[in-house]
Amino acid sequence: MIYSGSIVFIEPDCLEEVSEMLDDLQGVDIHGVSKDKKQLVVSIEAESDELLEELSRKIKSFEPVLDIGHHVMHFEDEVDNILQGKKIPDLKGFQRSRRREKNPLDAV
């Protein structure tokens, strides 16, 4: 089981729409919203790193979502399986996001 504390970066004025979408996803809970309503603090619970990556892709594919950043991770059984040679981690994941593409500081 993997637990992640993450931040979901969203387009302005899309808080309600994104919140409803996240509420519909199993294993995702919203814990806070930034004052400017452009970031949501969420926890994600997934059975494996592959399922976490799949869920992250699903969240990122929602048009008002700019990015998702995983800031705190707890891997529980995943680390034991890797150390025992039962699993080799897939290190592809977490691609460059639309949030970075839209960074207004890049244009300066």
C-alpha positions, -999 to 999 in steps of 0.1 A, spaced: 0 0 0 13 35 -9 1 66 8 9 100 -7 4 136 5 0 156 -26 -8 190 -40 -31 193 -70 -26 226 -90 -57 238 -108 -68 265 -132 -83 296 -116 -121 294 -109 -122 256 -112 -122 246 -76 -157 232 -74 -154 213 -107 -120 197 -97 -132 190 -61 -162 170 -75 -140 151 -98 -115 142 -70 -144 132 -47 -155 107 -72 -120 90 -73 -116 61 -49 -86 65 -26 -84 103 -29 -94 127 -1 -92 165 -1 -78 180 31 -73 216 23 -75 244 -3 -51 273 -7 -64 309 -1 -62 316 -38 -82 284 -45 -56 272 -71 -41 243 -50 -57 214 -32 -40 194 -5 -50 157 -10 -41 123 3 -40 94 -21 -40 57 -11 -31 31 -38 -23 -6 -38 10 -1 -58 32 24 -74 17 15 -108 -18 23 -95 -6 55 -80 9 65 -113 -23 55 -131 -44 76 -107 -20 105 -111 -24 103 -149 -61 102 -146 -61 134 -123 -37 152 -147 -59 143 -177 -87 164 -163 -86 197 -182 -86 221 -152 -58 203 -135 -24 217 -143 -2 193 -122 -1 171 -92 29 171 -69 35 142 -45 53 157 -15 50 130 12 52 93 5 48 62 26 55 30 8 47 3 34 49 -31 17 64 -17 -16 98 -12 0 98 -47 16 90 -62 -18 118 -43 -35 143 -52 -8 134 -89 -10 137 -89 -48 100 -95 -54 96 -63 -74 117 -40 -95 103 -4 -94 94 13 -126 111 47 -125 95 63 -156 66 83 -140 58 119 -132 64 138 -165 68 175 -170 34 192 -165 12 219 -180 17 239 -148 54 244 -157 44 251 -193 22 280 -182 46 295 -157 44 333 -163 80 337 -151 92 317 -181 81 346 -204 103 372 -186 
